[in-house]
């Protein structure tokens, strides 16, 4: 249910960007979410629709881009992407479990498209 708090921030960021641009409304918001961020687009959309009603972003389309998760291996020194599915924190090259998560938990508003 953390999507509600996250989408409140997305709404604030988007509305601020639209106002700063002198726009009448937000039409599309592109969000980049890491594969391990835990954000579920379906719930994010539901909450955004609910909280954006009556605002400059009412009716805006949300587009989600997924950022892959990468680990660095302390054993072999290589980096690799965690395969899709339940996360397995092992090196894809040597199989070691001695890895460090480098990316995959990020979440950002990449673009706010406006009109008017």
Secondary structure as UniProt FT lines:
FT   HELIX           3..20
FT   TURN            21..22
FT   STRAND          25..34
FT   TURN            35..36
FT   HELIX           41..52
FT   TURN            53..54
FT   TURN            56..59
FT   STRAND          61..67
FT   STRAND          70..73
FT   TURN            74..76
FT   STRAND          79..81
FT   TURN            92..94
FT   STRAND          99..103
FT   STRAND          107..115
//
